Amino acid sequence: MLGRNLGFAAANNQALDECDTDLVALLNPDAFPEPDWLLRLVAAAAAHPDIAAFGSRQMMHGFASTLDGIGDVYHISGRVWRKGHGLMQFAAAHIADKIFSPCAGAALYRREALAEVGGFDEDYFCYIEDIDLGFRLQLAGYSCLYVPDAVVHHIGSASSGGKHSDFSVYHGHRNLVWTFVKNMPGLLFWLLLPLHVLLNLGTLVLFTGNGQGRVIWRAKWDAIRGLPRMWKKRTQIQTRRIATPLEIWRLLDKRLLFKKKI
């Protein structure tokens, strides 16, 4: 027993330190797997030895045909979401494909790859730590794969008061800034920085208008306060980077509209 709440990132890092297997699976307490979930992920890992991380087909718990997500998406602005979240199942949900990163609430990783990139960033505590990890895996030259036959039924944010709670808003929107600053490589960082700033300004206006002004301003202020620490991490990450900016550019979502999260 840990004795206190270390957050998702630190707690999982401690668990990973105790593992000596080639593969490690993560499953949130509010994600309920189909009986063959882990078997399907392990089979995918055996079939794709070049892939470092494997994501599940997440269904909304209690809604048999509604997707919770089929892999994480990273937009050129730094905005993130789970592909297909809240939509009825569509054809692509049943096709294995490369993804930016898997949702760590139901995923399989190669332990050696996680160790190479330093595991989860414990400064994040929780939220977006899996996308940050996926970004660092991509920068290190690894790939991530969506496995449609590995199915879980996910409630989502069950331990943090819901995705719109102050807790979720604070950590998610603070960590969103840090993820962009740490990971966006080379020229892409400077080219996309104005768009990232615009995204954050829009977020401040939106959440303030929705009555969560105090928490969103605190999240962004704490993100700025943490920038020297994140810039030091950025230097280390980019020094070890294998993927080119062009390869990362190809992984990013470039749409201007977000009417449907597919």
N, C-alpha and C positions, 0 to 999 in steps of 0.2 A: 504494500500500500504506500502511496506517495505522501499521504498525510495532509496535502493541500492541493489546491487547483493550480497546476502549472500551465494550463492551457493546452490546446490541441497539439501545438508544435513541439513544445518541450516534452510533454508526456509521451508522444510517439517517438521522439528521438531516444528517450530512455528505453522504451520498449525495443526499438531497433538495435540498441547497443546490446541487448540480451539475446538477440537472434544470431544463429550461426548457419542458417539455411541460405540457399541461393536466392530463393524467392520469399517475399514477405507480403502478406495481405492485410489491408486495413478495412475495417467495417465499422461504421458508426452504430451506436446503440439504437438509433431510430431508423436504421436501414435493415429490412427483413429480406434475406436472400432466398431465392428459389433453391431447392435441394442440391441442384447440380451447379450452383453459381461458381464455387471455387474450382470445381473440376473443369469447367469451361475456361476459366482464366488460366489455369495451369496448362491446359492443352494448347491454348493460344501462345503461351510463353514457349512451350516446346516447339511449336511450329514456326515461331518467329524469334530465333535466338539473337537477332540484331536489334530487337525492340526492348526498351528499358522499362516501360510502364504501360499498364493495360487498364482501360476503363470499362465500366459496366453500362448496361441499359437500365437506367433508373426510371422506374414508374412511380407516379404519385400514389402513395399509400391510400387505399380506399377508392381509387378511381382506376379501374382495370385498363382503360385505353388511353389514359393521359400520361404523357411523358413528364418526368422530373428533369431529365437531361441525358444527353448521349455524348458527353464530352465537353470540355471547357473551350470557350472561344475568347481570343484576345484581339480587341479592336485597335486600330492605329492610334486612337485617342488615349488608350490605356483603360478603356471600359472593358469589363469582363462579364460573361454570363455563361450559363449552361445551355448548350445548343438544344433547341426543341422544348425548353422548359414551358410547361403549361399548355402544350399543343397536343392534339390528338396524334396518335402514331401515324407516321408517313413512311413512304417506301425506304428512304435512306436510313431510317431507324433500324432496319433489319440487314444492313450491309456493313461489314467490317471496313474500317477506313482509318487513316492516320488522323490524329487529333492534336490540338495544341498541348493539352494536358488532360489527365483524367481527374474527376472529382475524387478526392481522397477519402470520401465517405464510403466508397465501395470500389477499391482498386487493388491491383497487384503490381509490385515493383521488384526489380532486380536489386538485391541488397547492395551489391558492389557498386552499382551506378549511384545509388543514394549516398553511399559513403564518399564517393568521388566528388560529388557536388556539395557535400556538407549537410545533407539531410534538410529538415525543415528549419526555417529561420525562426529562432525562438523569440526574437523581438516582436514577431507578429502576434503572438499569443494564440489567436485563432482568426479565421476568415482570410481567404485569398492566399493562405500559406501553400495550398496545393498548386495554385496557378504559378506562384513564384517558383516553387520547386520544379514544375513542368518547364517553365521558361529557362531555368538554369540547366535542366537536362538537355533541352534543345540547343542551348548555347555550347554545351559540352560535346555536341555531336550526336546525341541520342535522339530516338524517336518514340512517340507514344501511339498506341493503337486502341481503337474502340472495338469492343467485343460484344456484338449484339445478343449473343446467346447467353451471356452472363447477366442474369436479371435480378434486380433487387427492387423492393418496394419501400420508398423513402418518404418519411414524414417531412423532414427538413426543419432545421433550426429549433428542434424540440427542446434543447437544453439551454437556449439563449433567449427565449421569449418571443420567437418568431423573427422573420427576416426584416421586419420593419421596426423592431425594438431598438431602443437607444443603444443597447449593447452591440447589436449587430451593425447598426449604422456607424457607430464610432469605429469599431475595429475594421470593418470592411472598407470604409472610405479613407481612413488613415493608411491602411496597408496598400490600397490601390496606388497611392502616390509613391510609396516606397518601392513597389514592384516595378513601376516604370523607370524610376531613377536608377535602380540597381542594375536592371537587365537590358534595357533598350540599347542596342549596340551602336557604336561608332556614329557615323553621319546620321543615322535614323533618329538618334536621340535628339539632335539639334533640329532636324527637319520637323519632327513630330511634337516637339516641346510646346510650341504655341497652341496646337490642338489640344494637348493634355491640359495646359493651363485653362483654356476655354472650357473644357469639360468640367474642371474643378470649380470654376466660377459659376457655371450653370448649375452645378450640384448645390452650391451654397445658396443660390437663389431659390431653387426648387424646394429644398428641405426647410429653409427658413419660412417659405410660404406655407408649408405643410405643418408648421408648428414645432419643428425639431431644429430650430435655429441654433440653440445653445450647443447641442451635441455635435452638429455638423461643423460648426465653427471650431469647436474644441478638437475635433478629429483632424481638421486641416491644419490647425495651429500646431498640434503635436506632431503631425507629419513634417512640417517645416522645421520644427525643433530637432527632429531626428535626422535631418538631411546630412549633416556632417558625418554621422555614423554610417548612414547608407551610402554616402559617396566613397567612404573608405572600403566598404564591401564591394561597391561597383568596381573600384580599381582592381581588386582581387579577382572578381568574376570575369571582367573583360580581359585581364591579362592571360587567363587560362582559356579563353574562348576559342573554340574550333570552328563553329558555324560562322559563315560570312553574313554581313548585313543583308545581302541579297537573299540568302537562304531564309533568314528570319522574316524579311519582308513578305516572302511568299506564304508564310504561315499566318500572317495577320489578316484579320477581317477588315475590308476596306470600304464597306458600304456606308452611305451617308444617312440612311434611314433605318430605324429599328422597329418597324411596325410588327414584324414577326421575328422571333428569336430562333431562326433556323440557320 
